[in-house]
Amino acid sequence: MQILSIRRLQASGADARFDIAITDQLRLFGLCLTKNADGAWRTYAPRNSGVRVASFHPSLADQITRAAVAALEGEANVGR
């Protein structure tokens, strides 16, 4: 799993948008990273016509979120 790119957002409902390679055969683009009021981070799939285009099992969502937060905070190399 590798974060391909991540960018902070200023005027949006999300804190950041990012692209990720889950495996060599699967890449996801435009995922949203948000920080809840309780301080917990959460990842959301992008929407198309108001409908989420993907959903994730909780354990996969946690792995994706941890990777994105690490990249956002500069703890991991992005796009390597």
N, C-alpha and C positions, 0 to 999 in steps of 0.2 A: 504494500500500500504506500503510495507516494502522493504528496500534494504537488500538483503541477504548477499552480499559481494561486495566490490569495491576495485580495485587495480589500482594504478597509473602506467602508461606506460612511458617508457623512449624513445624508438626509434620506434615510431609508428605514424600513422596519427591521433591517438586519444590521449587525455590526460589521459583517464581511461577506463577500462572495468568494467562492473558491472552486477550483477544478481538481479532480483527484483521479488517479489511476488505482483502481481497486486491485486489478491484476494486469498482466500484459495484454489481456484480451478485453478488459472492461474499463472504460473511462467514463466519468460523469462530469458534466460541466454546469456551472452556474448554481452550485449548492449554496444555501444561505446558512450562515453561522450567527446565532443570536445568543445574547446573555439574558437569562430570565431575571426577574426582580429578586429572586432568592440567590442570585449569583451563579446558578448552574448554567452551563453552556448547552446548546441544543443545535442540531443540524436539521435543516429542512430541504427537501427536494424542491426544485423550481416548479412553477406552475405553467400550464398551457391551457388557455381558455378557462382559467379559474380552477383547474383541477391539478392536483399534484401529479407529477409524471412518474414518481417512484415512491416506494416506501421501503424501510429497512427494518430488519429484525433488531431488537434492542441491543444485542451484543455487537452487531455490525455498526449500528448507529453510534454506539459508545466508542468503538475503534476509530471511526471516521471523525467524530467530534474531537477526540483526544489528539489525533494527528493534525487537524485543522487549528486547534488552539495552540499547539506547540509551534506550528509554522507561523501563526499570527504573532506569537510572542517572541519569535526569533530563536526558538530552541531547536529548530530542525532546518536542514537545508531544503529549500524549495526548488523544484525543477531539476533535481540532480539525477 
